[in-house]
């Protein structure tokens, strides 16, 4: 992660200007909070998101993350005005990022299951958020679209993320024809994992989050780390690497507790160690 553990641990004392963060039990909720700008991705928003995700990565108590958005749009893509120098809010206390931030990679490297709660439309660079999440729970009225080619632009980074969640030809077609689809078709394409009526969105997200937080946190953390890392391994390196990671899982206290609880026919008590 971009921010080290010592720095990320200061999250409760930090001031955020483009997002809101709340922690309840084992769940961290991050809310994109630029509704007037349709939650467009500005440098400040991305930096604050990187800080919050770094906290989730380092904080053992966090077992799952919900990424949601204020207003009627989940994310309209990149805030081009901000990227080209327009002034942003200055009341954020988040320190400058120590390196380049790629939103989809951040969501994968948090090594906690991330649920994107999509209450509204997702366009352009907003796809980097939903492609990086483990789950996308969308309201059936939400729209998903890549309009870039109609504006003389190509969704370069989005294309790479799309190719990891959709068949390559479908991903390419999505870019070429600048398609916009409703959530049910997004589900068929692999852009969403769950589609529900708008009034059932909160219940679906909360139920999924509770289920994920109940799993063995050490196994989930190491499993997501392995899932992330094996994408960069050569084919002949994957299985030796996964055997090594399995050994790490078996040595955790959670694995030992899970085996004892199974033998004793009781519910395990996880520590995340």
C-alpha positions as CSV (number, residue, x, y, z in Angstrom):
1,X,0.0,0.0,0.0
2,X,1.1,3.6,-0.6
3,X,0.9,4.7,3.0
4,X,2.8,2.8,5.7
5,X,1.1,1.3,8.8
6,X,2.3,4.0,11.2
7,X,0.9,6.8,9.0
8,X,-2.4,5.0,8.1
9,X,-3.0,4.4,11.9
10,X,-3.7,8.2,12.2
11,X,-6.9,7.9,10.2
12,X,-9.2,8.7,13.1
13,X,-7.4,12.0,13.6
14,X,-7.4,13.0,9.9
15,X,-9.7,15.4,8.1
16,X,-11.2,14.3,4.8
17,X,-12.6,16.7,2.2
18,X,-13.6,14.4,-0.7
19,X,-14.6,11.2,1.2
20,X,-16.2,10.1,4.5
21,X,-14.9,7.1,6.5
22,X,-16.7,5.2,9.2
23,X,-15.7,2.0,11.1
24,X,-18.3,-0.2,12.8
25,X,-17.3,-3.6,14.1
26,X,-15.1,-5.2,11.6
27,X,-16.5,-3.2,8.6
28,X,-14.9,0.0,7.2
29,X,-17.2,2.1,5.0
30,X,-15.8,4.6,2.6
31,X,-18.2,7.1,1.0
32,X,-17.2,9.1,-2.1
33,X,-18.5,12.5,-1.0
34,X,-18.5,14.9,-4.0
35,X,-22.1,14.6,-5.1
36,X,-22.1,18.0,-6.8
37,X,-19.3,16.8,-9.0
38,X,-21.0,13.4,-9.4
39,X,-18.2,11.9,-7.3
40,X,-15.7,12.4,-10.2
41,X,-12.2,11.1,-9.4
42,X,-10.1,14.1,-8.5
43,X,-6.4,13.9,-7.3
44,X,-7.6,14.8,-3.8
45,X,-10.4,12.1,-3.8
46,X,-7.9,9.5,-5.1
47,X,-5.3,10.4,-2.4
48,X,-7.9,10.2,0.4
49,X,-9.2,6.9,-0.9
50,X,-5.6,5.6,-1.0
51,X,-5.2,6.6,2.6
52,X,-8.4,5.0,3.8
53,X,-7.6,1.8,1.9
54,X,-4.1,1.7,3.4
55,X,-5.7,1.9,6.8
56,X,-8.0,-1.0,6.0
57,X,-5.0,-3.0,4.7
58,X,-2.9,-2.5,7.9
59,X,-5.7,-2.6,10.5
60,X,-6.3,-6.2,11.6
61,X,-9.7,-5.3,13.0
62,X,-11.0,-4.4,9.5
63,X,-12.3,-7.6,7.8
64,X,-14.3,-6.0,4.9
65,X,-14.7,-2.7,3.2
66,X,-17.9,-1.1,1.7
67,X,-17.2,1.5,-1.0
68,X,-20.3,3.7,-1.5
69,X,-21.1,7.1,-2.9
70,X,-23.2,10.1,-1.8
71,X,-25.9,11.5,-4.2
72,X,-27.5,9.9,-7.2
73,X,-24.3,9.0,-9.1
74,X,-21.7,6.5,-8.0
75,X,-18.9,7.9,-10.1
76,X,-18.9,9.9,-13.3
77,X,-15.2,9.2,-14.1
78,X,-12.2,11.4,-13.9
79,X,-12.5,15.1,-12.9
80,X,-10.6,16.5,-15.8
81,X,-10.8,20.1,-14.5
82,X,-9.1,19.0,-11.3
83,X,-6.5,17.0,-13.1
84,X,-5.7,20.0,-15.3
85,X,-5.1,22.3,-12.3
86,X,-8.5,23.5,-11.1
87,X,-8.4,24.3,-7.3
88,X,-9.8,21.7,-4.9
89,X,-10.8,21.8,-1.3
90,X,-7.9,22.6,1.0
91,X,-9.3,21.4,4.3
92,X,-8.0,17.9,3.9
93,X,-5.2,16.8,6.2
94,X,-4.2,13.7,4.2
95,X,-0.5,13.9,3.4
96,X,0.7,13.8,-0.2
97,X,0.9,10.3,-1.7
98,X,4.4,8.7,-1.9
99,X,3.8,7.3,-5.4
100,X,1.5,6.9,-8.3
101,X,-2.0,5.8,-7.4
102,X,-3.9,3.3,-9.6
103,X,-7.5,3.0,-8.1
104,X,-8.1,-0.6,-9.3
105,X,-4.8,-1.8,-8.0
106,X,-5.4,-0.2,-4.6
107,X,-8.7,-2.0,-4.3
108,X,-7.1,-5.3,-5.0
109,X,-4.1,-4.7,-2.8
110,X,-6.1,-3.9,0.3
111,X,-6.4,-7.7,0.8
112,X,-9.8,-7.3,2.3
113,X,-13.0,-8.1,0.4
114,X,-14.3,-4.8,-1.0
115,X,-18.0,-4.4,-1.8
116,X,-18.9,-1.6,-4.1
117,X,-22.4,-0.4,-3.3
118,X,-23.6,1.1,-6.6
119,X,-26.7,3.2,-6.1
120,X,-26.4,5.1,-9.3
121,X,-24.6,5.5,-12.6
122,X,-21.0,4.5,-13.2
123,X,-19.2,6.1,-16.2
124,X,-15.6,6.1,-17.6
125,X,-13.0,6.1,-14.9
126,X,-15.5,5.0,-12.4
127,X,-15.1,1.5,-13.9
128,X,-11.6,1.4,-12.2
129,X,-13.5,1.2,-8.8
130,X,-16.0,-1.4,-9.7
131,X,-13.4,-3.6,-11.6
132,X,-11.1,-3.5,-8.5
133,X,-13.8,-4.5,-6.1
134,X,-14.5,-8.1,-5.2
135,X,-18.3,-7.5,-5.2
136,X,-20.4,-5.0,-7.0
137,X,-23.9,-4.8,-5.6
138,X,-25.9,-2.5,-7.9
139,X,-29.4,-1.1,-7.9
140,X,-31.2,-2.4,-11.0
141,X,-31.7,1.2,-12.2
142,X,-28.0,2.0,-12.3
143,X,-26.3,2.6,-15.7
144,X,-22.8,1.6,-16.7
145,X,-21.1,3.2,-19.6
146,X,-17.8,4.1,-21.3
147,X,-18.4,7.2,-23.5
148,X,-14.8,8.0,-24.1
149,X,-14.5,7.1,-27.8
150,X,-17.4,9.5,-28.6
151,X,-15.2,12.3,-27.2
152,X,-12.1,11.3,-29.1
153,X,-10.5,9.5,-26.1
154,X,-9.8,5.8,-25.4
155,X,-10.4,4.3,-21.9
156,X,-6.8,2.9,-21.7
157,X,-6.6,2.0,-18.0
158,X,-10.2,1.0,-17.8
159,X,-9.6,-1.4,-20.7
160,X,-7.0,-3.3,-18.7
161,X,-9.3,-3.6,-15.7
162,X,-12.2,-4.6,-17.9
163,X,-10.2,-7.5,-19.4
164,X,-9.9,-9.0,-15.9
165,X,-13.7,-9.2,-15.3
166,X,-15.1,-9.6,-18.8
167,X,-14.2,-11.8,-21.8
168,X,-11.7,-9.9,-23.9
169,X,-14.0,-9.4,-27.0
170,X,-16.8,-8.2,-24.9
171,X,-14.5,-5.7,-23.1
172,X,-13.2,-4.5,-26.5
173,X,-16.8,-4.1,-27.8
174,X,-17.7,-2.1,-24.7
175,X,-14.8,0.3,-25.4
176,X,-15.4,0.5,-29.2
177,X,-19.1,1.2,-29.2
178,X,-19.2,3.4,-26.1
179,X,-22.0,1.3,-24.8
180,X,-24.2,2.1,-21.8
181,X,-26.1,-0.7,-20.2
182,X,-28.5,-1.1,-17.2
183,X,-27.4,-3.1,-14.2
184,X,-29.1,-6.4,-15.3
185,X,-27.0,-6.5,-18.4
186,X,-23.9,-5.4,-16.4
187,X,-24.5,-8.5,-14.3
188,X,-24.5,-10.7,-17.4
189,X,-21.3,-9.0,-18.6
190,X,-19.5,-9.5,-15.2
191,X,-19.4,-5.8,-14.3
192,X,-21.8,-6.4,-11.4
193,X,-22.1,-9.4,-9.1
194,X,-25.5,-8.7,-7.5
195,X,-28.4,-6.6,-8.8
196,X,-31.3,-5.7,-6.6
197,X,-34.2,-3.2,-6.5
198,X,-33.0,0.2,-5.2
199,X,-34.9,-0.3,-1.9
200,X,-33.2,-3.6,-1.3
201,X,-29.7,-2.3,-1.8
202,X,-28.8,-1.6,1.8
203,X,-30.0,-5.0,3.0
204,X,-28.1,-6.8,0.3
205,X,-24.9,-5.0,1.1
206,X,-25.2,-5.4,4.8
207,X,-26.0,-9.1,4.5
208,X,-23.0,-9.7,2.3
209,X,-20.7,-7.7,4.5
210,X,-21.9,-9.6,7.6
211,X,-21.2,-12.9,5.8
212,X,-17.7,-11.8,4.8
213,X,-16.8,-10.5,8.3
214,X,-17.8,-13.9,9.8
215,X,-15.1,-15.8,7.8
216,X,-11.6,-16.5,9.0
217,X,-9.9,-13.2,8.6
218,X,-6.3,-14.5,8.3
219,X,-7.3,-17.0,5.6
220,X,-9.2,-14.3,3.7
221,X,-6.3,-11.8,4.0
222,X,-3.7,-14.3,2.7
223,X,-6.1,-15.7,0.1
224,X,-6.7,-12.3,-1.4
225,X,-3.0,-11.6,-1.3
226,X,-2.4,-14.8,-3.2
227,X,-5.2,-14.0,-5.7
228,X,-3.6,-10.6,-6.3
229,X,0.0,-11.8,-6.6
230,X,-0.7,-14.8,-8.9
231,X,-1.8,-12.5,-11.7
232,X,1.8,-11.5,-12.0
233,X,3.3,-15.0,-11.9
234,X,4.5,-17.0,-14.9
235,X,2.3,-20.1,-15.5
236,X,4.9,-22.4,-14.1
237,X,5.3,-20.3,-11.0
238,X,1.7,-20.2,-9.9
239,X,1.2,-23.6,-8.2
240,X,4.6,-23.5,-6.3
241,X,3.6,-20.0,-5.1
242,X,0.2,-21.2,-4.0
243,X,1.6,-24.2,-2.2
244,X,3.8,-21.8,-0.3
245,X,0.9,-19.5,0.6
246,X,-1.2,-22.5,1.8
247,X,1.6,-23.3,4.2
248,X,1.4,-19.8,5.5
249,X,-2.4,-20.1,6.0
250,X,-2.0,-23.4,7.9
251,X,0.4,-21.8,10.3
252,X,-2.0,-19.1,11.3
253,X,-3.8,-19.2,14.6
254,X,-7.1,-18.8,12.8
255,X,-6.4,-22.1,10.9
256,X,-5.5,-23.9,14.1
257,X,-8.7,-22.5,15.8
258,X,-10.8,-23.5,12.8
259,X,-9.6,-27.1,12.9
260,X,-10.1,-27.3,16.7
261,X,-13.6,-25.8,16.4
262,X,-14.5,-28.3,13.7
263,X,-13.3,-31.2,15.8
264,X,-15.1,-29.9,18.9
265,X,-18.3,-29.1,16.9
266,X,-18.4,-25.4,18.0
267,X,-18.3,-22.0,16.3
268,X,-14.7,-20.8,15.9
269,X,-13.5,-17.6,17.5
270,X,-11.3,-15.7,15.0
271,X,-8.5,-13.4,16.1
272,X,-7.1,-12.6,12.6
273,X,-3.7,-14.0,13.5
